């Protein structure tokens, strides 16, 4: 079964690392974007895991999904941009692999079960910046609490633009870079989140995202920002010659209902 899954652009974040997935995640702002990865999964008779992709990736996410489901899997990933470019591909891959496998098994997928298991995989592998929660809710989402996606406290930040454009997608390895960022460096994201919660204005959101990017030593455009955690520059609205992604406004449960 083949499914198309949204991703997430994180604008700023403060990670809360914890072994308990009910407490782990990140506080911050994310924007869900459509069709970041297409995934085809086939259940194998053996317990093997096979992965193919249009970009080089490891098999950790597919293997964790297979272990969660208790089956062998053959998975094909088709990414819009290379993983590591700040589009939440690890979260999208976990969600999509679990969903495609459930459909392949002939089972009716439970969106809450899939999202919680994907969140647990992100916590286990040390990837993601609250991306599962952003994809779960859809649109532009300020996360004020951590934990399971369906339990996270959020505030909507209404966007006028329905398109995000990317300039120069530049990948990094989130698992290597995230531990290098000190708590002191990331701490302003907590104040940014409270400020944005009081005034959920998209112009303020972009301004805070730029400030956060500069704090991390990145170089955001004046009319956009950087997709965390990467060096990919993004802007809201149409731009000539840029890679174009639509904002995904549908919550994950509604997305699942459209494919079952």
Secondary structure, 3 states (H helix, E strand, C coil): CEEEEEEEEEEEEEEECCCCCCCCEEEEEEEEEEEEEEEEEEEECCCCEEEEECCCCCCHHHHHHHHHHCCEEEEEEEECCCCCCCCCHHHHHHHHHHHHHHHHCCCCCCHHHHHHHHHHHHHHHCCCCCHHHHHHHCCEEEECCCCCHHHCCEEECCCCCCEEEEECCCCCCHHHHHHHCCHHHHCHHHHHHHHHHHCCCHHHHHHHHHHHHHHCCCCCCCCEEEEECCCEEEEECCCCCCEEEEECCCCHHHHHHCCC
